[in-house]
């Protein structure tokens, strides 16, 4: 991702910053994978969160149907 895209997202009110602490080994492997795939870290994180949310919604739907 280019620097101008990062600045554009920072100034865009439809985006918010998210942060947390992750084990160093995971971060190192994640960065290497992003580089290997030529994917920005931001795009990879957003994709991972969207996948997690999709699974969360599916689980919630299943729980409602079981009730």
SERO-4910 file (N, C-alpha, C, O; in steps of 0.05 Angstrom, whole numbers):
BEGIN
 pado doro    nc1    nc2    nc3   cac1   cac2   cac3    cc1    cc2    cc3    oc1    oc2    oc3
  Unk    A     17    -23      0      0      0      0     18     25      0     38     25     14
  Unk    A     11     44    -15     26     69    -16     20     87      8     -1     85     20
  Unk    A     40    104     14     37    122     37     12    139     34     -2    144     53
  Unk    A      7    149      9    -17    166      5    -43    152     12    -62    165     21
  Unk    A    -45    126      8    -69    111     15    -72    110     45    -95    111     55
  Unk    A    -50    107     59    -51    106     89    -61    133     99    -78    134    117
  Unk    A    -50    154     89    -59    181     98    -88    185     90   -103    197    106
  Unk    A    -96    177     67   -124    180     59   -142    165     78   -164    176     85
  Unk    A   -135    141     86   -152    126    105   -152    140    132   -173    141    145
  Unk    A   -130    150    140   -128    164    166   -147    188    167   -159    193    188
  Unk    A   -150    202    145   -167    225    144   -196    219    137   -213    236    138
  Unk    A   -201    194    129   -228    186    120   -245    179    145   -237    161    160
  Unk    A   -267    192    150   -283    187    174   -296    159    174   -306    150    194
  Unk    A   -296    145    151   -308    118    150   -288     97    159   -294     73    159
  Unk    A   -263    105    167   -243     86    176   -236     92    205   -238    115    214
  Unk    A   -229     72    221   -220     75    248   -195     58    253   -191     38    239
  Unk    A   -178     67    271   -154     53    278   -160     31    298   -176     35    317
  Unk    A   -147      8    295   -150    -15    313   -121    -25    320   -105    -27    302
  Unk    A   -116    -30    345    -89    -40    352    -91    -61    374   -111    -62    389
  Unk    A    -70    -76    377    -69    -96    398    -41   -108    399    -25   -103    381
  Unk    A    -36   -124    419    -10   -137    422    -13   -166    413    -30   -181    422
  Unk    A      6   -174    396      6   -201    385     34   -213    389     54   -198    388
  Unk    A     37   -238    393     63   -251    397     82   -244    374     74   -243    351
  Unk    A    107   -240    381    127   -232    361    130   -252    339    134   -244    316
  Unk    A    128   -278    345    132   -298    324    109   -296    303    114   -299    280
  Unk    A     85   -290    313     62   -288    295     66   -263    277     60   -264    253
  Unk    A     74   -241    289     79   -216    274    100   -220    252     96   -212    230
  Unk    A    121   -233    260    143   -238    240    133   -255    217    139   -248    194
  Unk    A    119   -276    223    109   -294    201     88   -279    184     88   -282    160
  Unk    A     71   -263    197     51   -248    183     64   -228    164     56   -227    140
  Unk    A     84   -213    173     98   -194    156    111   -208    132    111   -198    110
  Unk    A    124   -231    137    137   -246    115    116   -256     95    121   -255     71
  Unk    A     93   -265    105     72   -275     87     61   -252     70     57   -256     46
  Unk    A     57   -229     82     47   -206     67     66   -198     45     59   -192     23
  Unk    A     92   -197     52    113   -191     33    113   -211     10    115   -204    -13
  Unk    A    112   -237     18    113   -259     -2     89   -257    -21     93   -262    -45
  Unk    A     66   -250    -11     42   -248    -27     38   -221    -40     19   -217    -55
  Unk    A     55   -202    -33     53   -174    -42     26   -162    -36     13   -150    -52
  Unk    A     18   -167    -10     -7   -156      1      0   -137     23     18   -143     39
  Unk    A    -14   -115     25     -9    -96     47    -18   -109     73    -37   -124     73
  Unk    A     -5   -102     95    -13   -112    121    -41   -103    128    -56   -119    139
  Unk    A    -48    -79    121    -75    -69    126    -96    -85    112   -116    -93    124
  Unk    A    -91    -91     86   -110   -107     71   -113   -135     83   -135   -146     84
  Unk    A    -90   -147     91    -91   -174    102   -106   -175    129   -121   -193    134
  Unk    A   -101   -154    146   -115   -153    171   -145   -149    167   -161   -162    180
  Unk    A   -152   -131    149   -180   -127    143   -194   -152    133   -216   -159    141
  Unk    A   -180   -167    116   -191   -192    105   -194   -212    128   -214   -227    129
  Unk    A   -175   -214    146   -176   -233    168   -199   -226    187   -214   -244    196
  Unk    A   -203   -200    192   -225   -192    210   -252   -197    197   -270   -207    210
  Unk    A   -254   -192    171   -279   -198    157   -286   -228    157   -309   -235    160
  Unk    A   -265   -244    154   -270   -273    155   -278   -282    184   -297   -298    187
  Unk    A   -266   -270    204   -273   -276    231   -302   -268    237   -317   -283    249
  Unk    A   -309   -244    227   -337   -235    231   -357   -252    217   -379   -257    227
  Unk    A   -350   -261    193   -368   -279    178   -373   -305    194   -396   -314    196
  Unk    A   -352   -316    205   -355   -340    222   -371   -334    247   -387   -351    256
  Unk    A   -367   -311    259   -382   -303    283   -411   -301    276   -428   -311    291
  Unk    A   -418   -288    254   -446   -285    247   -459   -312    242   -482   -317    249
  Unk    A   -444   -330    229   -454   -357    223   -460   -372    249   -480   -386    252
  Unk    A   -441   -370    268   -444   -382    294   -469   -371    309   -484   -387    321
  Unk    A   -473   -345    308   -496   -333    321   -522   -342    309   -541   -347    324
  Unk    A   -522   -344    283   -546   -354    269   -552   -383    277   -575   -390    282
  Unk    A   -532   -399    278   -535   -427    286   -545   -429    315   -563   -446    321
  Unk    A   -535   -412    333   -544   -412    360   -574   -405    362   -589   -417    378
  Unk    A   -582   -385    347   -610   -376    347   -629   -398    337   -650   -403    348
  Unk    A   -620   -412    316   -636   -434    305   -638   -457    324   -659   -471    324
  Unk    A   -618   -462    340   -618   -484    359   -635   -478    383   -644   -497    397
  Unk    A   -641   -453    388   -657   -446    412   -686   -451    409   -702   -446    427
***
